[in-house]
Each structure stands twice: as C-alpha cells, then as structure tokens.
Amino acid sequence: MTEPQGVQAFHQGELDGGRFLVQRCGDCSRHVYYPRQSCPHCGSTALEWKAPSGLGTVHAVTTVRRKPADGGDLNVSLVDLDEGVRLMSRVDNLAPELVRIGQRVKARVQVKDGRGLVLFDAIEGATA
C-alpha cells in the first residue's frame, strides 16, 4: 500500500506531529484553510505553509447532546482565525453550554492515538 500524498496528507502529517499549519498565498497574500492545491481567491499555486497565531473568535456554536455513556454533551464551533480563515472544531476547556459567539479562543493540537486534531481553548472564562 502506498503512503497518502498531496496537501491534505501533508497537513494531517503535520497535525499528527503536533503542528498546526495553514496555507498563505504568495501572490494575493490571503490565507487558505482547508488545504488546497491552488488559492481559492486568485487561482495561484504559490501556496506556502505557515504557522498561524492560533488566535480566533467563535463565529457559531451548537451543542451536540449525547448520553453520558457516550462521552456526554459537546460543542461544535465554527472559529474564525485572526488570519481570516474559518474552521470547524470545538472549544475544549469549557462546558458546552458556556461557549459563546464572539468568545476569543486559542488553537492547540491534540494528538491522540497518533492522530492530530485542532482544538480550541477559551482565552477568558475558562473552567478547565
């Protein structure tokens, strides 16, 4: 079996190593996320990998209700990074009902069983 290749495989490999990267277009200077072969803003293929600040703002949030035996409730949040890209994740250091639109958060990579995942922690109001 061959190893996965391409931008998405590279991105996941970086996450698996604990590193969160986004792409930045060398032509129009805009950031791109989720990884792509070409810039969705200008069509350029001059994309470079950059470590974002990780700071962002919760754009939208919902609570997914689950039985306690299944891990309990969790939030699913859309977060706008300060670099101008939006991603779906969760705010991990607050109870789901305490996550609010407009809340400032910071990204981190959690590696579990060898797989990296971007999670966020609230900067203020945390109740870890």
N, CA, C and O of each residue as an XYZ file, in Angstrom:
512
protein
N       0.842     -1.183      0.000
C       0.000      0.000      0.000
C       0.886      1.244      0.000
O       1.855      1.321      0.754
N       0.552      2.211     -0.842
C       1.340      3.437     -0.919
C       0.887      4.429      0.142
O      -0.264      4.424      0.577
N       1.812      5.268      0.540
C       1.512      6.313      1.521
C       0.649      7.387      0.868
O       0.840      7.703     -0.307
N      -0.314      7.961      1.630
C      -1.100      9.074      1.090
C      -0.183     10.237      0.719
O       0.827     10.481      1.378
N      -0.548     10.945     -0.340
C       0.250     12.076     -0.805
C      -0.644     13.286     -0.977
O      -1.866     13.183     -0.865
N      -0.046     14.422     -1.246
C      -0.779     15.640     -1.516
C      -0.877     16.547     -0.304
O      -0.369     16.236      0.773
N      -1.542     17.676     -0.505
C      -1.592     18.704      0.539
C      -2.354     18.239      1.773
O      -1.970     18.576      2.893
N      -3.414     17.481      1.592
C      -4.182     17.045      2.753
C      -3.400     16.023      3.576
O      -3.456     16.045      4.805
N      -2.670     15.126      2.904
C      -1.846     14.156      3.621
C      -0.719     14.875      4.360
O      -0.403     14.522      5.496
N      -0.107     15.883      3.726
C       0.942     16.660      4.388
C       0.380     17.353      5.627
O       0.987     17.322      6.697
N      -0.777     17.972      5.469
C      -1.433     18.678      6.579
C      -1.705     17.733      7.740
O      -1.405     18.063      8.887
N      -2.269     16.563      7.458
C      -2.558     15.608      8.531
C      -1.273     15.111      9.176
O      -1.231     14.900     10.388
N      -0.232     14.923      8.385
C       1.052     14.516      8.937
C       1.614     15.549      9.900
O       2.187     15.200     10.932
N       1.449     16.819      9.559
C       1.895     17.890     10.455
C       1.068     17.888     11.743
O       1.616     18.027     12.836
N      -0.253     17.729     11.610
C      -1.099     17.642     12.805
C      -0.696     16.450     13.670
O      -0.625     16.562     14.894
N      -0.436     15.326     13.042
C      -0.031     14.134     13.783
C       1.271     14.376     14.547
O       1.527     13.737     15.568
N       2.092     15.303     14.045
C       3.333     15.678     14.707
C       3.151     16.826     15.693
O       4.122     17.319     16.267
N       1.884     17.257     15.889
C       1.600     18.319     16.855
C       1.710     19.727     16.313
O       1.738     20.682     17.089
N       1.774     19.881     14.986
C       1.935     21.199     14.380
C       0.695     21.578     13.566
O       0.224     20.796     12.740
N       0.174     22.783     13.806
C      -0.983     23.304     13.078
C      -0.476     24.334     12.083
O       0.115     25.341     12.472
N      -0.705     24.085     10.803
C      -0.284     24.987      9.739
C      -1.466     25.331      8.849
O      -2.379     24.525      8.672
N      -1.443     26.531      8.292
C      -2.393     26.925      7.260
C      -1.567     27.377      6.058
O      -0.363     27.607      6.173
N      -2.208     27.499      4.930
C      -1.516     27.965      3.744
C      -1.709     29.467      3.579
O      -2.720     30.035      3.994
N      -0.704     30.096      2.956
C      -0.788     31.519      2.633
C      -0.351     31.657      1.182
O       0.666     31.102      0.766
N      -1.128     32.398      0.432
C      -0.844     32.583     -0.987
C       0.267     33.613     -1.161
O       0.197     34.715     -0.617
N       1.290     33.242     -1.924
C       2.399     34.148     -2.197
C       2.041     35.251     -3.177
O       2.769     36.237     -3.287
N       0.924     35.101     -3.896
C       0.533     36.116     -4.873
C      -0.461     37.129     -4.306
O      -0.252     38.335     -4.439
N      -1.537     36.656     -3.677
C      -2.553     37.597     -3.157
C      -2.437     37.815     -1.650
O      -3.149     38.648     -1.089
N      -1.552     37.078     -0.994
C      -1.257     37.209      0.445
C      -2.392     36.790      1.368
O      -2.343     37.069      2.566
N      -3.406     36.130      0.836
C      -4.509     35.678      1.697
C      -4.221     34.277      2.216
O      -3.539     33.481      1.569
N      -4.758     33.996      3.402
C      -4.594     32.671      3.999
C      -5.669     31.725      3.469
O      -6.759     32.145      3.082
N      -5.329     30.440      3.463
C      -6.214     29.414      2.912
C      -6.318     28.278      3.918
O      -5.310     27.800      4.438
N      -7.537     27.853      4.185
C      -7.770     26.670      5.005
C      -9.171     26.199      4.664
O     -10.100     27.004      4.596
N      -9.313     25.041      4.471
C      -8.682     23.756      4.474
C      -7.693     23.678      3.308
O      -7.920     24.309      2.276
N      -6.592     22.910      3.451
C      -5.538     22.886      2.445
C      -6.036     22.609      1.024
O      -6.940     21.806      0.792
N      -5.407     23.307      0.101
C      -5.788     23.201     -1.305
C      -4.536     23.178     -2.173
O      -3.444     23.515     -1.716
N      -4.706     22.779     -3.420
C      -3.616     22.792     -4.401
C      -3.405     24.193     -4.964
O      -2.288     24.571     -5.318
N      -4.512     24.972     -5.043
C      -4.409     26.331     -5.570
C      -5.273     27.267     -4.729
O      -6.222     26.845     -4.068
N      -4.923     28.527     -4.772
C      -5.608     29.545     -3.971
C      -7.046     29.731     -4.462
O      -7.262     29.980     -5.648
N      -8.036     29.614     -3.563
C      -9.420     29.816     -3.979
C      -9.749     31.287     -4.233
O     -10.814     31.592     -4.769
N      -8.863     32.193     -3.860
C      -9.112     33.623     -4.027
C      -8.615     34.136     -5.375
O      -9.287     34.933     -6.029
N      -7.412     33.664     -5.793
C      -6.838     34.190     -7.039
C      -6.416     33.110     -8.040
O      -6.053     33.421     -9.174
N      -6.464     31.836     -7.616
C      -6.119     30.742     -8.518
C      -4.638     30.387     -8.565
O      -4.252     29.435     -9.244
N      -3.820     31.128     -7.864
C      -2.379     30.885     -7.857
C      -2.047     29.533     -7.214
O      -2.786     29.043     -6.360
N      -0.946     28.949     -7.628
C      -0.453     27.731     -6.982
C       0.719     28.037     -6.051
O       1.383     27.121     -5.566
N       0.974     29.322     -5.802
C       2.090     29.756     -4.948
C       1.675     29.759     -3.479
O       1.726     30.792     -2.812
N       1.261     28.585     -2.981
C       0.822     28.475     -1.584
C       1.971     27.991     -0.713
O       2.677     27.044     -1.061
N       2.146     28.653      0.419
C       3.182     28.303      1.379
C       2.525     27.916      2.692
O       1.439     28.398      3.011
N       3.180     27.046      3.457
C       2.675     26.629      4.761
C       3.203     27.578      5.828
O       4.399     27.864      5.881
N       2.304     28.062      6.676
C       2.662     28.989      7.747
C       1.968     28.571      9.037
O       0.850     28.056      9.014
N       2.641     28.799     10.163
C       2.014     28.569     11.468
C       1.158     29.793     11.794
O       1.688     30.902     11.859
N      -0.149     29.623     12.000
C      -0.989     30.761     12.350
C      -0.756     31.159     13.809
O      -0.148     30.413     14.577
N      -1.242     32.335     14.175
C      -1.153     32.766     15.578
C      -1.946     31.816     16.465
O      -1.629     31.631     17.640
N      -2.988     31.214     15.879
C      -3.860     30.323     16.644
C      -4.979     31.052     17.341
O      -5.884     30.420     17.886
N      -4.938     32.372     17.334
C      -5.986     33.157     17.983
C      -7.177     33.297     17.055
O      -7.026     33.459     15.844
N      -8.368     33.231     17.643
C      -9.568     33.349     16.835
C     -10.777     33.717     17.665
O     -10.689     33.934     18.874
N     -11.911     33.781     16.985
C     -13.176     34.164     17.584
C     -14.245     33.155     17.194
O     -14.341     32.772     16.028
N     -15.046     32.724     18.156
C     -16.139     31.801     17.872
C     -17.163     32.527     17.001
O     -17.705     33.560     17.395
N     -17.420     31.976     15.817
C     -18.386     32.557     14.877
C     -19.782     31.970     15.097
O     -20.782     32.682     15.002
N     -19.841     30.675     15.389
C     -21.113     29.983     15.617
C     -20.835     28.773     16.500
O     -19.727     28.236     16.501
N     -21.843     28.351     17.248
C     -21.667     27.206     18.139
C     -23.000     26.494     18.315
O     -24.059     27.120     18.328
N     -22.930     25.195     18.450
C     -24.105     24.406     18.791
C     -23.665     23.311     19.762
O     -22.497     22.923     19.795
N     -24.604     22.829     20.536
C     -24.318     21.753     21.473
C     -24.894     20.459     20.919
O     -26.071     20.385     20.566
N     -24.054     19.454     20.851
C     -24.481     18.126     20.432
C     -24.769     17.348     21.702
O     -23.879     17.132     22.524
N     -26.000     16.935     21.856
C     -26.417     16.194     23.056
C     -26.085     14.720     22.891
O     -26.450     14.085     21.901
N     -25.381     14.193     23.891
C     -25.027     12.770     23.883
C     -25.241     12.201     25.277
O     -25.167     12.921     26.273
N     -25.503     10.923     25.335
C     -25.657     10.243     26.618
C     -24.328     10.277     27.368
O     -23.269     10.257     26.741
N     -24.366     10.329     28.701
C     -23.120     10.297     29.469
C     -22.236      9.092     29.114
O     -21.011      9.204     29.089
N     -22.859      7.950     28.842
C     -22.101      6.751     28.486
C     -21.349      6.922     27.166
O     -20.376      6.215     26.905
N     -21.805      7.866     26.333
C     -21.167      8.134     25.044
C     -20.222      9.327     25.112
O     -19.760      9.809     24.078
N     -19.929      9.809     26.324
C     -18.997     10.916     26.485
C     -19.644     12.228     26.865
O     -18.945     13.213     27.103
N     -20.963     12.264     26.927
C     -21.654     13.497     27.317
C     -21.726     14.510     26.199
O     -21.234     14.280     25.094
N     -22.352     15.642     26.507
C     -22.542     16.709     25.520
C     -21.201     17.292     25.075
O     -20.220     17.269     25.817
N     -21.182     17.811     23.853
C     -20.019     18.543     23.365
C     -20.481     19.669     22.463
O     -21.587     19.638     21.923
N     -19.617     20.669     22.305
C     -19.948     21.780     21.416
C     -19.258     21.570     20.085
O     -18.168     21.001     20.019
N     -19.891     22.027     19.041
C     -19.287     22.100     17.719
C     -19.274     23.570     17.372
O     -20.317     24.222     17.335
N     -18.074     24.091     17.114
C     -17.920     25.531     16.903
C     -17.270     25.830     15.566
O     -16.382     25.108     15.113
N     -17.726     26.903     14.946
C     -17.033     27.481     13.799
C     -16.190     28.612     14.353
O     -16.705     29.512     15.017
N     -14.895     28.568     14.081
C     -13.971     29.562     14.622
C     -13.311     30.303     13.470
O     -12.784     29.691     12.541
N     -13.347     31.640     13.546
C     -12.651     32.487     12.585
C     -11.279     32.813     13.157
O     -11.171     33.517     14.161
N     -10.226     32.300     12.517
C      -8.881     32.649     12.950
C      -8.591     34.093     12.565
O      -9.162     34.617     11.609
N      -7.706     34.727     13.311
C      -7.340     36.111     13.025
C      -6.747     36.259     11.633
O      -6.754     37.353     11.069
N      -6.230     35.161     11.070
C      -5.668     35.188      9.719
C      -6.745     35.237      8.634
O      -6.424     35.409      7.458
N      -8.016     35.087      9.011
C      -9.095     35.233      8.042
C      -9.689     33.935      7.518
O     -10.477     33.960      6.573
N      -9.330     32.811      8.106
C      -9.918     31.538      7.681
C     -10.842     31.014      8.770
O     -10.691     31.363      9.941
N     -11.786     30.188      8.391
C     -12.762     29.622      9.331
C     -12.612     28.113      9.348
O     -12.448     27.482      8.304
N     -12.671     27.533     10.554
C     -12.648     26.081     10.645
C     -13.613     25.578     11.700
O     -13.996     26.304     12.618
N     -13.994     24.330     11.549
C     -14.913     23.688     12.483
C     -14.104     22.862     13.470
O     -13.215     22.101     13.089
N     -14.428     23.026     14.731
C     -13.745     22.285     15.783
C     -14.622     22.327     17.025
O     -15.850     22.318     16.933
N     -13.976     22.373     18.190
C     -14.712     22.554     19.433
C     -13.849     23.314     20.423
O     -12.620     23.281     20.360
N     -14.521     23.999     21.341
C     -13.837     24.669     22.443
C     -13.797     23.656     23.567
O     -14.834     23.221     24.069
N     -12.585     23.285     23.958
C     -12.398     22.100     24.787
C     -12.329     22.364     26.283
O     -12.526     21.440     27.072
N     -12.055     23.598     26.698
C     -11.859     23.843     28.123
C     -13.066     24.485     28.806
O     -12.950     25.004     29.916
N     -14.215     24.451     28.148
C     -15.457     24.966     28.730
C     -16.560     23.928     28.581
O     -16.557     23.122     27.651
N     -17.497     23.965     29.513
C     -18.698     23.147     29.339
C     -19.408     23.630     28.072
O     -19.391     24.829     27.793
N     -20.024     22.747     27.306
C     -20.633     23.127     26.029
C     -21.587     24.322     26.116
O     -21.612     25.161     25.216
N     -22.361     24.401     27.181
C     -23.338     25.493     27.297
C     -22.697     26.841     27.619
O     -23.383     27.863     27.589
N     -21.409     26.868     27.923
C     -20.717     28.119     28.244
C     -19.989     28.736     27.056
O     -19.501     29.862     27.149
N     -19.909     28.014     25.940
C     -19.257     28.541     24.746
C     -20.189     29.549     24.093
O     -21.368     29.266     23.879
N     -19.659     30.727     23.777
C     -20.482     31.823     23.250
C     -19.922     32.382     21.948
O     -18.708     32.407     21.745
N     -20.804     32.823     21.080
C     -20.412     33.536     19.869
C     -19.676     34.803     20.288
O     -20.103     35.503     21.206
N     -18.579     35.093     19.615
C     -17.770     36.263     19.924
C     -16.653     35.995     20.919
O     -15.808     36.858     21.154
N     -16.646     34.811     21.502
C     -15.640     34.457     22.501
C     -14.274     34.281     21.833
O     -14.168     33.700     20.753
N     -13.238     34.792     22.491
C     -11.872     34.647     21.983
C     -11.313     33.295     22.408
O     -11.500     32.855     23.542
N     -10.624     32.647     21.473
C     -10.087     31.308     21.699
C      -8.679     31.207     21.127
O      -8.250     32.046     20.335
N      -7.969     30.163     21.544
C      -6.629     29.885     21.026
C      -6.546     28.412     20.637
O      -6.961     27.531     21.388
N      -6.004     28.167     19.452
C      -5.881     26.803     18.921
C      -4.743     26.048     19.589
O      -3.753     26.630     20.032
N      -4.915     24.743     19.644
C      -3.851     23.825     20.044
C      -4.101     22.512     19.317
O      -5.215     22.235     18.871
N      -3.062     21.717     19.206
C      -3.193     20.412     18.559
C      -3.189     19.347     19.645
O      -2.293     19.296     20.487
N      -4.204     18.503     19.607
C      -4.263     17.335     20.493
C      -3.938     16.116     19.646
O      -4.566     15.875     18.615
N      -2.951     15.353     20.092
C      -2.598     14.119     19.393
C      -3.041     12.960     20.262
O      -2.589     12.802     21.396
N      -3.935     12.152     19.711
C      -4.465     11.006     20.431
C      -4.375      9.793     19.511
O      -4.844      9.830     18.373
N      -3.776      8.729     20.007
C      -3.585      7.514     19.215
C      -2.881      7.808     17.891
O      -3.170      7.183     16.872
N      -1.946      8.773     17.919
C      -1.152      9.090     16.748
C      -1.803     10.025     15.752
O      -1.195     10.342     14.730
N      -3.033     10.485     16.017
C      -3.747     11.374     15.088
C      -3.924     12.754     15.707
O      -4.417     12.882     16.828
N      -3.518     13.781     14.974
C      -3.633     15.154     15.447
C      -4.961     15.778     15.073
O      -5.519     15.509     14.009
N      -5.455     16.615     15.969
C      -6.732     17.300     15.785
C      -6.610     18.698     16.366
O      -6.083     18.871     17.466
N      -7.095     19.706     15.630
C      -7.073     21.085     16.126
C      -8.270     21.298     17.049
O      -9.420     21.102     16.654
N      -7.980     21.701     18.278
C      -8.996     22.065     19.260
C      -8.731     23.486     19.698
O      -7.661     24.036     19.438
N      -9.716     24.087     20.368
C      -9.554     25.444     20.865
C      -9.815     25.488     22.360
O     -10.581     24.691     22.902
N      -9.159     26.439     23.012
C      -9.401     26.735     24.415
C      -9.835     28.182     24.509
O      -9.266     29.049     23.846
N     -10.855     28.454     25.341
C     -11.279     29.828     25.578
C     -10.155     30.561     26.283
O      -9.509     30.012     27.175
N      -9.923     31.792     25.886
C      -8.870     32.595     26.492
C      -9.348     33.182     27.822
O      -8.582     33.265     28.783
N     -10.621     33.588     27.869
C     -11.195     34.127     29.103
C     -12.396     33.286     29.496
O     -13.076     32.720     28.641
N     -12.651     33.208     30.782
C     -13.816     32.485     31.263
C     -13.645     30.993     31.277
O     -14.629     30.259     31.361
N     -12.406     30.519     31.198
C     -12.152     29.082     31.155
C     -12.425     28.431     32.505
O     -12.126     28.994     33.558
N     -12.998     27.237     32.448
C     -13.238     26.451     33.649
C     -12.750     25.032     33.427
O     -13.508     24.067     33.516
N     -11.466     24.937     33.136
C     -10.867     23.648     32.771
C     -11.110     22.611     33.761
O     -10.666     21.476     33.587
